[in-house]
């Protein structure tokens, strides 16, 4: 059985410059693309999919046995991606006094 292996480097050096945040978003997008293109069709055909993530500090070994597990993992990665997007474009809140609202 041949396995398709995708390698890419995850840069864990500190810093929150705009370029570093964009690089992290691109890395997460690569992982999400892999999950959408490879893992979901594989699990729907009855195969068990697996990926390993080695950051140098920690090793993660994930096995998917169903589409529900992949959906939960995609949601987690998208939440992490959104955190990085929020670092680039922070949300703003405008506080308005109660006298300015119409009743």
N, C-alpha and C positions, 0 to 999 in steps of 0.2 A: 504494500500500500504506500503510495507516494504522498508525502505531506507538503503542502505549500507553506513555506515559512517566510514571514515578513520581518525584517529587521529595521529598526530605526532607533536613533539615539535620543534619549530623553535627558535634557540638560537640567540638572538640579542645582546649578549654582544660584546663589542668592541674587537678589536684585529685582527691581520692579520697573525697569525702564519699559517704555512703550514697545520697543522691539522685542525684548525678552518675553513680555506678555503675549505679543502676537505669535512668537515662536511656539509658546506653550499651547496656544489655541490651535495652531496648525498641527501640532503633535496629537492633540485630542481629536481633531477632525480626522486624522489618518486612522486612528484607532476606531472611531465611529464608522468610517467608511468600510473598514474591514468587517466590522460586526454586521453592517447592513448588507454588504455584497456577498460575504462568504459564510458567515455563521448562521444567519437566519435560513437561507435556502438549504444548508447542510442539515440543520436540525429538523426542518420540515420533511426532509427525505428520510428521516429516521437515523441519521448519523449522530454520533456524539462529537461535539466540537470542543476544542481545548486551546487555551492560549496561555503563554507564560510571559510574565513581565519582570525583568530584572533591571532595577535601577542602580545597582551597585551597593545600595544600602539595604534594600529589602527585595525579596523575591515573592512574586504572586503567581499562583498556579490556579487557573479557573477552568472548570469543566462545565459545559452546558449540556443538559439532557433534554431540555424543552424550550420552546419559543418564549414561554413566560419568564424563564430565567434570563434570557437574552434581553427581553424588554425591560426588566428591572435594571440590568446592568447598563443598558443604553441610557435609561433615565438618570442613573447616577453620574455617568460620564457627561451627559448634557448639563446636569446641575453644576458640575465642576467647571465645565466650559463657560457657563453663564456667569460664574463668579469671576473668571478672568475677564470676560467681556465687561462686567460691571466695574472692574478696576480701570478700564480704558475710558468708559463713559459712565461716570457715577450717576446714580439716580438723585433727583433733586425733589425736595418737598417745600411747598410754599405754605407758610402758616398765615392764616387770615383770622382776624379778630371776630368775635361773635356778632359785633355790631354791623359788620359788613354783609352778613347773610340776610336774605329776605325771609320773612316769616309768613 
